[in-house]
Amino acid sequence: MKEIEEKLKEYNFFRCNKGSLLNLAFVDGVQDGCVIVNGERLVISRARKKEFMEELTNYLGGAM
């Protein structure tokens, strides 16, 4: 998973937990420790939450 994560990082993918790799372009929101994508909630692991929020903020800042 780490190898794939590294290859896709330049395409705005981020691993929010042990088994989920997602494209930040499809994030609809963040609520109660979960990321919402297409109406589905994926848990953001505590260990990755800070980095995830930083990456999402950077992505959204650059997308505007």
N, CA, C and O atoms as a Tripos MOL2 file, in Angstrom:
@<TRIPOS>MOLECULE
protein
  256   255    64     0     0
PROTEIN
NO_CHARGES

@<TRIPOS>ATOM
      1 N           0.8230   -1.1870    0.0000 N.3       1 MET1
      2 CA          0.0000    0.0000    0.0000 C.3       1 MET1
      3 C           0.8740    1.2620    0.0000 C.2       1 MET1
      4 O           0.5570    2.2430   -0.6720 O.2       1 MET1
      5 N           1.9650    1.2260    0.7520 N.am      2 LYS2
      6 CA          2.8440    2.3920    0.8300 C.3       2 LYS2
      7 C           3.4340    2.7400   -0.5380 C.2       2 LYS2
      8 O           3.5630    3.9150   -0.8830 O.2       2 LYS2
      9 N           3.7890    1.7200   -1.3120 N.am      3 GLU3
     10 CA          4.3520    1.9440   -2.6450 C.3       3 GLU3
     11 C           3.3370    2.6310   -3.5540 C.2       3 GLU3
     12 O           3.6840    3.5690   -4.2730 O.2       3 GLU3
     13 N           2.1130    2.1810   -3.5270 N.am      4 ILE4
     14 CA          1.0570    2.7810   -4.3450 C.3       4 ILE4
     15 C           0.7700    4.2010   -3.8700 C.2       4 ILE4
     16 O           0.5690    5.1090   -4.6770 O.2       4 ILE4
     17 N           0.7520    4.3820   -2.5490 N.am      5 GLU5
     18 CA          0.5280    5.7040   -1.9720 C.3       5 GLU5
     19 C           1.5690    6.7060   -2.4740 C.2       5 GLU5
     20 O           1.2230    7.8330   -2.8280 O.2       5 GLU5
     21 N           2.8190    6.3100   -2.5050 N.am      6 GLU6
     22 CA          3.8860    7.1860   -2.9790 C.3       6 GLU6
     23 C           3.7170    7.5290   -4.4590 C.2       6 GLU6
     24 O           3.9350    8.6740   -4.8560 O.2       6 GLU6
     25 N           3.3330    6.5520   -5.2760 N.am      7 LYS7
     26 CA          3.1500    6.7820   -6.7130 C.3       7 LYS7
     27 C           1.9810    7.7230   -6.9940 C.2       7 LYS7
     28 O           2.0340    8.5100   -7.9390 O.2       7 LYS7
     29 N           0.9330    7.6490   -6.1860 N.am      8 LEU8
     30 CA         -0.2670    8.4390   -6.4440 C.3       8 LEU8
     31 C          -0.2940    9.7870   -5.7230 C.2       8 LEU8
     32 O          -1.1910   10.5950   -5.9610 O.2       8 LEU8
     33 N           0.6750   10.0350   -4.8500 N.am      9 LYS9
     34 CA          0.6960   11.2790   -4.0790 C.3       9 LYS9
     35 C           0.6670   12.5090   -4.9830 C.2       9 LYS9
     36 O          -0.0040   13.4910   -4.6630 O.2       9 LYS9
     37 N           1.3760   12.4710   -6.0910 N.am     10 GLU10
     38 CA          1.4050   13.6180   -7.0030 C.3      10 GLU10
     39 C           0.0640   13.8700   -7.6900 C.2      10 GLU10
     40 O          -0.1390   14.9250   -8.2910 O.2      10 GLU10
     41 N          -0.8500   12.9030   -7.6020 N.am     11 TYR11
     42 CA         -2.1920   13.0410   -8.1850 C.3      11 TYR11
     43 C          -3.2390   13.3350   -7.1180 C.2      11 TYR11
     44 O          -4.4300   13.0970   -7.3230 O.2      11 TYR11
     45 N          -2.7870   13.8560   -5.9740 N.am     12 ASN12
     46 CA         -3.6520   14.2700   -4.8660 C.3      12 ASN12
     47 C          -4.3630   13.1210   -4.1620 C.2      12 ASN12
     48 O          -5.4810   13.2900   -3.6760 O.2      12 ASN12
     49 N          -3.7280   11.9610   -4.1030 N.am     13 PHE13
     50 CA         -4.2560   10.8480   -3.3240 C.3      13 PHE13
     51 C          -3.6230   10.8760   -1.9460 C.2      13 PHE13
     52 O          -2.4710   11.2780   -1.7850 O.2      13 PHE13
     53 N          -4.3920   10.4420   -0.9490 N.am     14 PHE14
     54 CA         -3.8950   10.4100    0.4180 C.3      14 PHE14
     55 C          -4.5060    9.2110    1.1320 C.2      14 PHE14
     56 O          -5.6770    8.8900    0.9300 O.2      14 PHE14
     57 N          -3.7110    8.5540    1.9610 N.am     15 ARG15
     58 CA         -4.2100    7.4080    2.7300 C.3      15 ARG15
     59 C          -4.7160    7.9370    4.0660 C.2      15 ARG15
     60 O          -3.9390    8.4290    4.8840 O.2      15 ARG15
     61 N          -6.0220    7.8310    4.2780 N.am     16 CYS16
     62 CA         -6.6220    8.3690    5.5020 C.3      16 CYS16
     63 C          -6.6450    7.3450    6.6330 C.2      16 CYS16
     64 O          -6.8440    7.7100    7.7910 O.2      16 CYS16
     65 N          -6.4460    6.0790    6.3130 N.am     17 ASN17
     66 CA         -6.3480    5.0390    7.3340 C.3      17 ASN17
     67 C          -5.6020    3.8500    6.7380 C.2      17 ASN17
     68 O          -5.1180    3.9210    5.6090 O.2      17 ASN17
     69 N          -5.5120    2.7860    7.4750 N.am     18 LYS18
     70 CA         -4.7100    1.6310    7.0710 C.3      18 LYS18
     71 C          -5.1170    1.0460    5.7090 C.2      18 LYS18
     72 O          -4.2640    0.5580    4.9680 O.2      18 LYS18
     73 N          -6.3920    1.0920    5.3840 N.am     19 GLY19
     74 CA         -6.8460    0.4360    4.1640 C.3      19 GLY19
     75 C          -7.5340    1.3080    3.1380 C.2      19 GLY19
     76 O          -8.1000    0.7850    2.1780 O.2      19 GLY19
     77 N          -7.5060    2.6370    3.3080 N.am     20 SER20
     78 CA         -8.2200    3.5200    2.3770 C.3      20 SER20
     79 C          -7.3140    4.5910    1.8090 C.2      20 SER20
     80 O          -6.7070    5.3740    2.5400 O.2      20 SER20
     81 N          -7.2380    4.6070    0.4990 N.am     21 LEU21
     82 CA         -6.4880    5.6080   -0.2430 C.3      21 LEU21
     83 C          -7.5230    6.3810   -1.0570 C.2      21 LEU21
     84 O          -8.2830    5.7780   -1.8160 O.2      21 LEU21
     85 N          -7.5640    7.7070   -0.9110 N.am     22 LEU22
     86 CA         -8.6060    8.4560   -1.6080 C.3      22 LEU22
     87 C          -8.0440    9.6690   -2.3170 C.2      22 LEU22
     88 O          -6.9880   10.1940   -1.9640 O.2      22 LEU22
     89 N          -8.7770   10.0940   -3.3210 N.am     23 ASN23
     90 CA         -8.4170   11.2800   -4.0910 C.3      23 ASN23
     91 C          -9.0440   12.4900   -3.4130 C.2      23 ASN23
     92 O         -10.2620   12.5370   -3.2390 O.2      23 ASN23
     93 N          -8.2410   13.4570   -3.0320 N.am     24 LEU24
     94 CA         -8.7310   14.6320   -2.3190 C.3      24 LEU24
     95 C          -9.7550   15.4290   -3.1280 C.2      24 LEU24
     96 O         -10.5470   16.1730   -2.5500 O.2      24 LEU24
     97 N          -9.7510   15.2870   -4.4330 N.am     25 ALA25
     98 CA        -10.7110   16.0000   -5.2820 C.3      25 ALA25
     99 C         -12.1410   15.5410   -5.0390 C.2      25 ALA25
    100 O         -13.0840   16.2580   -5.3730 O.2      25 ALA25
    101 N         -12.3130   14.3680   -4.4670 N.am     26 PHE26
    102 CA        -13.6510   13.8150   -4.2650 C.3      26 PHE26
    103 C         -14.1330   13.9210   -2.8250 C.2      26 PHE26
    104 O         -15.1860   13.3810   -2.4880 O.2      26 PHE26
    105 N         -13.3810   14.6060   -1.9750 N.am     27 VAL27
    106 CA        -13.7790   14.7830   -0.5790 C.3      27 VAL27
    107 C         -14.9090   15.8090   -0.5160 C.2      27 VAL27
    108 O         -14.7640   16.9420   -0.9740 O.2      27 VAL27
    109 N         -16.0390   15.3900    0.0600 N.am     28 ASP28
    110 CA        -17.1890   16.2780    0.2090 C.3      28 ASP28
    111 C         -17.1700   17.0160    1.5460 C.2      28 ASP28
    112 O         -17.7640   18.0860    1.6780 O.2      28 ASP28
    113 N         -16.4860   16.4410    2.5360 N.am     29 GLY29
    114 CA        -16.4250   17.0820    3.8400 C.3      29 GLY29
    115 C         -15.7280   16.2080    4.8550 C.2      29 GLY29
    116 O         -15.3530   15.0690    4.5770 O.2      29 GLY29
    117 N         -15.5620   16.7710    6.0460 N.am     30 VAL30
    118 CA        -14.9670   16.0540    7.1710 C.3      30 VAL30
    119 C         -15.8780   16.2900    8.3630 C.2      30 VAL30
    120 O         -16.2430   17.4270    8.6630 O.2      30 VAL30
    121 N         -16.2460   15.1890    9.0490 N.am     31 GLN31
    122 CA        -17.1510   15.3120   10.1850 C.3      31 GLN31
    123 C         -16.9060   14.1950   11.1830 C.2      31 GLN31
    124 O         -16.8360   13.0250   10.8080 O.2      31 GLN31
    125 N         -16.7760   14.5520   12.4390 N.am     32 ASP32
    126 CA        -16.6380   13.5730   13.5260 C.3      32 ASP32
    127 C         -15.5280   12.5580   13.2840 C.2      32 ASP32
    128 O         -15.7240   11.3640   13.5120 O.2      32 ASP32
    129 N         -14.3730   13.0110   12.8280 N.am     33 GLY33
    130 CA        -13.2430   12.1190   12.6090 C.3      33 GLY33
    131 C         -13.3550   11.2540   11.3780 C.2      33 GLY33
    132 O         -12.6120   10.2840   11.2260 O.2      33 GLY33
    133 N         -14.2820   11.5960   10.4930 N.am     34 CYS34
    134 CA        -14.4640   10.8460    9.2510 C.3      34 CYS34
    135 C         -14.4030   11.7870    8.0610 C.2      34 CYS34
    136 O         -14.7560   12.9630    8.1580 O.2      34 CYS34
    137 N         -13.9520   11.2530    6.9430 N.am     35 VAL35
    138 CA        -13.9820   11.9940    5.6900 C.3      35 VAL35
    139 C         -15.1950   11.4830    4.9130 C.2      35 VAL35
    140 O         -15.4630   10.2820    4.8910 O.2      35 VAL35
    141 N         -15.9180   12.3900    4.2850 N.am     36 ILE36
    142 CA        -17.1140   12.0220    3.5360 C.3      36 ILE36
    143 C         -16.7980   12.1100    2.0460 C.2      36 ILE36
    144 O         -16.4000   13.1580    1.5360 O.2      36 ILE36
    145 N         -16.9850   10.9850    1.3640 N.am     37 VAL37
    146 CA        -16.7410   10.8890   -0.0730 C.3      37 VAL37
    147 C         -17.9580   10.2240   -0.6970 C.2      37 VAL37
    148 O         -18.2710    9.0700   -0.4050 O.2      37 VAL37
    149 N         -18.6390   10.9720   -1.5620 N.am     38 ASN38
    150 CA        -19.8020   10.4370   -2.2610 C.3      38 ASN38
    151 C         -20.8340    9.8590   -1.2900 C.2      38 ASN38
    152 O         -21.4300    8.8140   -1.5540 O.2      38 ASN38
    153 N         -21.0340   10.5410   -0.1810 N.am     39 GLY39
    154 CA        -22.0170   10.1130    0.8080 C.3      39 GLY39
    155 C         -21.5490    9.0170    1.7580 C.2      39 GLY39
    156 O         -22.2590    8.6750    2.7040 O.2      39 GLY39
    157 N         -20.3730    8.4680    1.5180 N.am     40 GLU40
    158 CA        -19.8200    7.4100    2.3730 C.3      40 GLU40
    159 C         -18.8510    8.0310    3.3710 C.2      40 GLU40
    160 O         -18.1340    8.9800    3.0540 O.2      40 GLU40
    161 N         -18.8430    7.4860    4.5700 N.am     41 ARG41
    162 CA        -17.9430    7.9750    5.6240 C.3      41 ARG41
    163 C         -16.7810    7.0020    5.7860 C.2      41 ARG41
    164 O         -16.9780    5.8000    5.9600 O.2      41 ARG41
    165 N         -15.5690    7.5430    5.7270 N.am     42 LEU42
    166 CA        -14.3560    6.7550    5.9490 C.3      42 LEU42
    167 C         -13.6490    7.3250    7.1680 C.2      42 LEU42
    168 O         -13.4340    8.5340    7.2580 O.2      42 LEU42
    169 N         -13.2920    6.4680    8.0940 N.am     43 VAL43
    170 CA        -12.6230    6.9160    9.3130 C.3      43 VAL43
    171 C         -11.2200    7.4100    8.9870 C.2      43 VAL43
    172 O         -10.4820    6.7730    8.2350 O.2      43 VAL43
    173 N         -10.8640    8.5460    9.5590 N.am     44 ILE44
    174 CA         -9.4970    9.0660    9.4610 C.3      44 ILE44
    175 C          -8.7840    8.5880   10.7210 C.2      44 ILE44
    176 O          -9.2050    8.9050   11.8330 O.2      44 ILE44
    177 N          -7.7160    7.8330   10.5530 N.am     45 SER45
    178 CA         -7.0130    7.3270   11.7330 C.3      45 SER45
    179 C          -6.4200    8.4890   12.5240 C.2      45 SER45
    180 O          -6.0430    9.5110   11.9510 O.2      45 SER45
    181 N          -6.3410    8.3270   13.8200 N.am     46 ARG46
    182 CA         -5.7880    9.3870   14.6770 C.3      46 ARG46
    183 C          -4.3610    9.7340   14.2730 C.2      46 ARG46
    184 O          -3.9650   10.8990   14.3120 O.2      46 ARG46
    185 N          -3.5950    8.7260   13.8890 N.am     47 ALA47
    186 CA         -2.1970    8.9480   13.5160 C.3      47 ALA47
    187 C          -2.0640    9.7640   12.2310 C.2      47 ALA47
    188 O          -1.0480   10.4290   12.0270 O.2      47 ALA47
    189 N          -3.0650    9.7240   11.3710 N.am     48 ARG48
    190 CA         -3.0010   10.4170   10.0800 C.3      48 ARG48
    191 C          -3.8430   11.6830   10.0130 C.2      48 ARG48
    192 O          -3.7920   12.4070    9.0180 O.2      48 ARG48
    193 N          -4.6090   11.9560   11.0480 N.am     49 LYS49
    194 CA         -5.5700   13.0610   10.9860 C.3      49 LYS49
    195 C          -4.9130   14.4160   10.7260 C.2      49 LYS49
    196 O          -5.3590   15.1590    9.8520 O.2      49 LYS49
    197 N          -3.8670   14.7430   11.4700 N.am     50 LYS50
    198 CA         -3.2180   16.0520   11.2990 C.3      50 LYS50
    199 C          -2.6790   16.2100    9.8850 C.2      50 LYS50
    200 O          -2.9160   17.2300    9.2370 O.2      50 LYS50
    201 N          -1.9550   15.2040    9.4050 N.am     51 GLU51
    202 CA         -1.3880   15.2740    8.0570 C.3      51 GLU51
    203 C          -2.4830   15.3080    6.9950 C.2      51 GLU51
    204 O          -2.3660   16.0220    5.9990 O.2      51 GLU51
    205 N          -3.5510   14.5330    7.2110 N.am     52 PHE52
    206 CA         -4.6690   14.5350    6.2610 C.3      52 PHE52
    207 C          -5.2820   15.9300    6.1610 C.2      52 PHE52
    208 O          -5.5090   16.4320    5.0610 O.2      52 PHE52
    209 N          -5.5480   16.5540    7.3080 N.am     53 MET53
    210 CA         -6.1630   17.8770    7.3030 C.3      53 MET53
    211 C          -5.2460   18.9070    6.6430 C.2      53 MET53
    212 O          -5.7210   19.8010    5.9440 O.2      53 MET53
    213 N          -3.9370   18.7860    6.8610 N.am     54 GLU54
    214 CA         -2.9850   19.6950    6.2070 C.3      54 GLU54
    215 C          -3.0000   19.5020    4.6980 C.2      54 GLU54
    216 O          -3.0260   20.4780    3.9480 O.2      54 GLU54
    217 N          -2.9840   18.2580    4.2510 N.am     55 GLU55
    218 CA         -3.0010   17.9660    2.8120 C.3      55 GLU55
    219 C          -4.2990   18.4410    2.1750 C.2      55 GLU55
    220 O          -4.2820   19.0080    1.0820 O.2      55 GLU55
    221 N          -5.4220   18.2160    2.8480 N.am     56 LEU56
    222 CA         -6.7150   18.6520    2.3180 C.3      56 LEU56
    223 C          -6.7710   20.1740    2.2410 C.2      56 LEU56
    224 O          -7.2480   20.7290    1.2510 O.2      56 LEU56
    225 N          -6.2930   20.8400    3.2670 N.am     57 THR57
    226 CA         -6.2760   22.3080    3.2720 C.3      57 THR57
    227 C          -5.4000   22.8460    2.1420 C.2      57 THR57
    228 O          -5.7880   23.7840    1.4450 O.2      57 THR57
    229 N          -4.2250   22.2560    1.9620 N.am     58 ASN58
    230 CA         -3.3310   22.6700    0.8760 C.3      58 ASN58
    231 C          -3.9760   22.4240   -0.4830 C.2      58 ASN58
    232 O          -3.8820   23.2610   -1.3810 O.2      58 ASN58
    233 N          -4.6290   21.2800   -0.6300 N.am     59 TYR59
    234 CA         -5.2950   20.9600   -1.8990 C.3      59 TYR59
    235 C          -6.4000   21.9720   -2.1870 C.2      59 TYR59
    236 O          -6.4790   22.5180   -3.2870 O.2      59 TYR59
    237 N          -7.2460   22.2150   -1.1990 N.am     60 LEU60
    238 CA         -8.3720   23.1410   -1.4040 C.3      60 LEU60
    239 C          -7.8900   24.5670   -1.6480 C.2      60 LEU60
    240 O          -8.4960   25.3050   -2.4250 O.2      60 LEU60
    241 N          -6.7980   24.9570   -0.9820 N.am     61 GLY61
    242 CA         -6.2320   26.2890   -1.2060 C.3      61 GLY61
    243 C          -5.6950   26.4460   -2.6140 C.2      61 GLY61
    244 O          -5.8050   27.5210   -3.2040 O.2      61 GLY61
    245 N          -5.1200   25.3910   -3.1570 N.am     62 GLY62
    246 CA         -4.5850   25.4360   -4.5180 C.3      62 GLY62
    247 C          -5.6430   25.2800   -5.5850 C.2      62 GLY62
    248 O          -5.4370   25.6840   -6.7290 O.2      62 GLY62
    249 N          -6.7890   24.6920   -5.2220 N.am     63 ALA63
    250 CA         -7.8480   24.4530   -6.1970 C.3      63 ALA63
    251 C          -8.6750   25.7080   -6.4610 C.2      63 ALA63
    252 O          -9.4160   25.7720   -7.4420 O.2      63 ALA63
    253 N          -8.5490   26.7010   -5.5890 N.am     64 MET64
    254 CA         -9.3770   27.9080   -5.7550 C.3      64 MET64
    255 C          -8.7440   28.8740   -6.6580 C.2      64 MET64
    256 O          -9.3020   29.9420   -6.9090 O.2      64 MET64
@<TRIPOS>BOND
     1     1     2 1
     2     2     3 1
     3     3     4 2
     4     3     5 am
     5     5     6 1
     6     6     7 1
     7     7     8 2
     8     7     9 am
     9     9    10 1
    10    10    11 1
    11    11    12 2
    12    11    13 am
    13    13    14 1
    14    14    15 1
    15    15    16 2
    16    15    17 am
    17    17    18 1
    18    18    19 1
    19    19    20 2
    20    19    21 am
    21    21    22 1
    22    22    23 1
    23    23    24 2
    24    23    25 am
    25    25    26 1
    26    26    27 1
    27    27    28 2
    28    27    29 am
    29    29    30 1
    30    30    31 1
    31    31    32 2
    32    31    33 am
    33    33    34 1
    34    34    35 1
    35    35    36 2
    36    35    37 am
    37    37    38 1
    38    38    39 1
    39    39    40 2
    40    39    41 am
    41    41    42 1
    42    42    43 1
    43    43    44 2
    44    43    45 am
    45    45    46 1
    46    46    47 1
    47    47    48 2
    48    47    49 am
    49    49    50 1
    50    50    51 1
    51    51    52 2
    52    51    53 am
    53    53    54 1
    54    54    55 1
    55    55    56 2
    56    55    57 am
    57    57    58 1
    58    58    59 1
    59    59    60 2
    60    59    61 am
    61    61    62 1
    62    62    63 1
    63    63    64 2
    64    63    65 am
    65    65    66 1
    66    66    67 1
    67    67    68 2
    68    67    69 am
    69    69    70 1
    70    70    71 1
    71    71    72 2
    72    71    73 am
    73    73    74 1
    74    74    75 1
    75    75    76 2
    76    75    77 am
    77    77    78 1
    78    78    79 1
    79    79    80 2
    80    79    81 am
    81    81    82 1
    82    82    83 1
    83    83    84 2
    84    83    85 am
    85    85    86 1
    86    86    87 1
    87    87    88 2
    88    87    89 am
    89    89    90 1
    90    90    91 1
    91    91    92 2
    92    91    93 am
    93    93    94 1
    94    94    95 1
    95    95    96 2
    96    95    97 am
    97    97    98 1
    98    98    99 1
    99    99   100 2
   100    99   101 am
   101   101   102 1
   102   102   103 1
   103   103   104 2
   104   103   105 am
   105   105   106 1
   106   106   107 1
   107   107   108 2
   108   107   109 am
   109   109   110 1
   110   110   111 1
   111   111   112 2
   112   111   113 am
   113   113   114 1
   114   114   115 1
   115   115   116 2
   116   115   117 am
   117   117   118 1
   118   118   119 1
   119   119   120 2
   120   119   121 am
   121   121   122 1
   122   122   123 1
   123   123   124 2
   124   123   125 am
   125   125   126 1
   126   126   127 1
   127   127   128 2
   128   127   129 am
   129   129   130 1
   130   130   131 1
   131   131   132 2
   132   131   133 am
   133   133   134 1
   134   134   135 1
   135   135   136 2
   136   135   137 am
   137   137   138 1
   138   138   139 1
   139   139   140 2
   140   139   141 am
   141   141   142 1
   142   142   143 1
   143   143   144 2
   144   143   145 am
   145   145   146 1
   146   146   147 1
   147   147   148 2
   148   147   149 am
   149   149   150 1
   150   150   151 1
   151   151   152 2
   152   151   153 am
   153   153   154 1
   154   154   155 1
   155   155   156 2
   156   155   157 am
   157   157   158 1
   158   158   159 1
   159   159   160 2
   160   159   161 am
   161   161   162 1
   162   162   163 1
   163   163   164 2
   164   163   165 am
   165   165   166 1
   166   166   167 1
   167   167   168 2
   168   167   169 am
   169   169   170 1
   170   170   171 1
   171   171   172 2
   172   171   173 am
   173   173   174 1
   174   174   175 1
   175   175   176 2
   176   175   177 am
   177   177   178 1
   178   178   179 1
   179   179   180 2
   180   179   181 am
   181   181   182 1
   182   182   183 1
   183   183   184 2
   184   183   185 am
   185   185   186 1
   186   186   187 1
   187   187   188 2
   188   187   189 am
   189   189   190 1
   190   190   191 1
   191   191   192 2
   192   191   193 am
   193   193   194 1
   194   194   195 1
   195   195   196 2
   196   195   197 am
   197   197   198 1
   198   198   199 1
   199   199   200 2
   200   199   201 am
   201   201   202 1
   202   202   203 1
   203   203   204 2
   204   203   205 am
   205   205   206 1
   206   206   207 1
   207   207   208 2
   208   207   209 am
   209   209   210 1
   210   210   211 1
   211   211   212 2
   212   211   213 am
   213   213   214 1
   214   214   215 1
   215   215   216 2
   216   215   217 am
   217   217   218 1
   218   218   219 1
   219   219   220 2
   220   219   221 am
   221   221   222 1
   222   222   223 1
   223   223   224 2
   224   223   225 am
   225   225   226 1
   226   226   227 1
   227   227   228 2
   228   227   229 am
   229   229   230 1
   230   230   231 1
   231   231   232 2
   232   231   233 am
   233   233   234 1
   234   234   235 1
   235   235   236 2
   236   235   237 am
   237   237   238 1
   238   238   239 1
   239   239   240 2
   240   239   241 am
   241   241   242 1
   242   242   243 1
   243   243   244 2
   244   243   245 am
   245   245   246 1
   246   246   247 1
   247   247   248 2
   248   247   249 am
   249   249   250 1
   250   250   251 1
   251   251   252 2
   252   251   253 am
   253   253   254 1
   254   254   255 1
   255   255   256 2
@<TRIPOS>SUBSTRUCTURE
     1 MET1         2 RESIDUE 1 A MET
     2 LYS2         6 RESIDUE 1 A LYS
     3 GLU3        10 RESIDUE 1 A GLU
     4 ILE4        14 RESIDUE 1 A ILE
     5 GLU5        18 RESIDUE 1 A GLU
     6 GLU6        22 RESIDUE 1 A GLU
     7 LYS7        26 RESIDUE 1 A LYS
     8 LEU8        30 RESIDUE 1 A LEU
     9 LYS9        34 RESIDUE 1 A LYS
    10 GLU10       38 RESIDUE 1 A GLU
    11 TYR11       42 RESIDUE 1 A TYR
    12 ASN12       46 RESIDUE 1 A ASN
    13 PHE13       50 RESIDUE 1 A PHE
    14 PHE14       54 RESIDUE 1 A PHE
    15 ARG15       58 RESIDUE 1 A ARG
    16 CYS16       62 RESIDUE 1 A CYS
    17 ASN17       66 RESIDUE 1 A ASN
    18 LYS18       70 RESIDUE 1 A LYS
    19 GLY19       74 RESIDUE 1 A GLY
    20 SER20       78 RESIDUE 1 A SER
    21 LEU21       82 RESIDUE 1 A LEU
    22 LEU22       86 RESIDUE 1 A LEU
    23 ASN23       90 RESIDUE 1 A ASN
    24 LEU24       94 RESIDUE 1 A LEU
    25 ALA25       98 RESIDUE 1 A ALA
    26 PHE26      102 RESIDUE 1 A PHE
    27 VAL27      106 RESIDUE 1 A VAL
    28 ASP28      110 RESIDUE 1 A ASP
    29 GLY29      114 RESIDUE 1 A GLY
    30 VAL30      118 RESIDUE 1 A VAL
    31 GLN31      122 RESIDUE 1 A GLN
    32 ASP32      126 RESIDUE 1 A ASP
    33 GLY33      130 RESIDUE 1 A GLY
    34 CYS34      134 RESIDUE 1 A CYS
    35 VAL35      138 RESIDUE 1 A VAL
    36 ILE36      142 RESIDUE 1 A ILE
    37 VAL37      146 RESIDUE 1 A VAL
    38 ASN38      150 RESIDUE 1 A ASN
    39 GLY39      154 RESIDUE 1 A GLY
    40 GLU40      158 RESIDUE 1 A GLU
    41 ARG41      162 RESIDUE 1 A ARG
    42 LEU42      166 RESIDUE 1 A LEU
    43 VAL43      170 RESIDUE 1 A VAL
    44 ILE44      174 RESIDUE 1 A ILE
    45 SER45      178 RESIDUE 1 A SER
    46 ARG46      182 RESIDUE 1 A ARG
    47 ALA47      186 RESIDUE 1 A ALA
    48 ARG48      190 RESIDUE 1 A ARG
    49 LYS49      194 RESIDUE 1 A LYS
    50 LYS50      198 RESIDUE 1 A LYS
    51 GLU51      202 RESIDUE 1 A GLU
    52 PHE52      206 RESIDUE 1 A PHE
    53 MET53      210 RESIDUE 1 A MET
    54 GLU54      214 RESIDUE 1 A GLU
    55 GLU55      218 RESIDUE 1 A GLU
    56 LEU56      222 RESIDUE 1 A LEU
    57 THR57      226 RESIDUE 1 A THR
    58 ASN58      230 RESIDUE 1 A ASN
    59 TYR59      234 RESIDUE 1 A TYR
    60 LEU60      238 RESIDUE 1 A LEU
    61 GLY61      242 RESIDUE 1 A GLY
    62 GLY62      246 RESIDUE 1 A GLY
    63 ALA63      250 RESIDUE 1 A ALA
    64 MET64      254 RESIDUE 1 A MET
